[in-house]
Amino acid sequence: MRAVLHSERARLTVLYGSLLLLAGGGLIALINILLRNGLYTRISGAVMTTSPGYADQLPHVVPGQRVPVPAERMESGTGLIPGPGTGPTVGPSTEQLEQWRATRNLTTAVEQATLHELLVVSLVALAVFAVLSIWLAWWMAGRVLRPLGVITETARRLSGANLHERIGLKAPPGELKRLADTFDGMLDRMEDLVGAQRRFAANAAHELRTPLAVQRAAAEIGLAGDPPPQKVARIRSKLIEVADSSQHLVESLLLLAVSEEGLEATEPVDLTTLAEAELAAVEATAPQDLVFVRDLAPLTVAGDRTLLGHLVRNLLANAVRHNRAGGRLEVTVSREGVLTVSNTGPVIEPQDVPRLLEPFRRRAERQHTVGEGAGLGLSIVASIARAHGAELTARANPAPGGGLMVRVRFPAGAPAARPAGETPGA
């Protein structure tokens, strides 16, 4: 019961009921005031015009106009009653005065009785109207808050197993309809996020299990018995290669986790100089027939130098790894705060581009070859961009060149640093 009394429905009921009761009380008070002001005139006029002997002596009575009773004029001391002529006339007789007094007393009594009866009826009507107002306000508040109840029940019922459920409120456009649609949109984003986390966990487990299986097989099969030194050297080289791949995968996962935590502190970073250094390192190991095109304008952004270095390095490594023979790689840094990396390569379907920004998602199935990568490059780039408050967009380049273009637009101001010790998302 206490929960009901402290609910929003009870508050709205009090508000609506008070407004309706105030309006009804004001209407009844106005009717009483208006009737009280004109009631005496109407009663006296009706009595005087219908009583014997008055019709011939009184002037024409206008409804709503207060007509003086002759007895009142006599009591005032005039002794004369103006007639329709030009001169004064003789005052009324004693019988007429008695009749006028009786008329006045009757008028006053009828007026008081009518006003008393009107007041009693008004109070009874107001009490009935108060009960009706409270019931109507309770019903109206319940009807208004019904969509909120649906939203509340849906939110209480949701869990990781039924994130596919939606409110789907069927209602005219309005604030509650927009609230329900916003809640449905939030559920869409949550479902996508939970799905991405599940895929990430499954893919991470698969990626970590594969090198362990290779190492175990190499140790159990390749080193079984008494293998010759050449075979031992070959197995040793394979184990080192698998260990390097596992180390690179773990380092990429750690970098992804660090970038998701946000920035502890920021500093001015010369992005142009950083891009030139990373380009020089990539050109030294890239195929000779790969053409590099650069247009680097001076640009300084606020952020973490190490994370921004990984962002540029991963973009360039991805552009080289997925390029084609005799291909092209373009790097642009503009004064407007935009870093663009575009490369030629296989033609990518536009609907597949958003998936490439998720962890462990590749354009093609993994072949477990040397230098293939773990599928975390672009997801790390997207995470670092979010940590710096930058906007990342990716689109597929059309045929025949193919490939991918990634654009990172840094904000004009410095991103806010997360206070030390604060948990992300708190």
Secondary structure, 3 states (H helix, E strand, C coil): CHHHHCCHHHHHHHHHHHHHHHHHHHHHHHHHHHHHHHHHHHHHHHHHHHCCCCCCCCCCCCCCCCCCCHHHHHHCCCCCEECCCCCEECCCCHHHHHHHHHHHHHHHHHHHHHHHHHHHHHHHHHHHHHHHHHHHHHHHHHHHHHHHHHHHHHHHHCCCCCCCCCCCCCCCCCHHHHHHHHHHHHHHHHHHHHHHHHHHHHHHHHHHHHHHHHHHHHHHHHCCCCCCHHHHHHHHHHHHHHHHHHHHHHHHHHHHHHHHHCCCCCEEEEHHHHHHHHHHHHHHHCCCCCEEEEEECCCEEEECHHHHHHHHHHHHHHHHHCCCCCCEEEEEECCCCEEEEEECCCCCCHHHHHHHCCCCCCCCCCCCCCCCCCCCHHHHHHHHHHHCCCEEEEEECCCCCCCEEEEEECCCCCCCCCCCCCCCCC
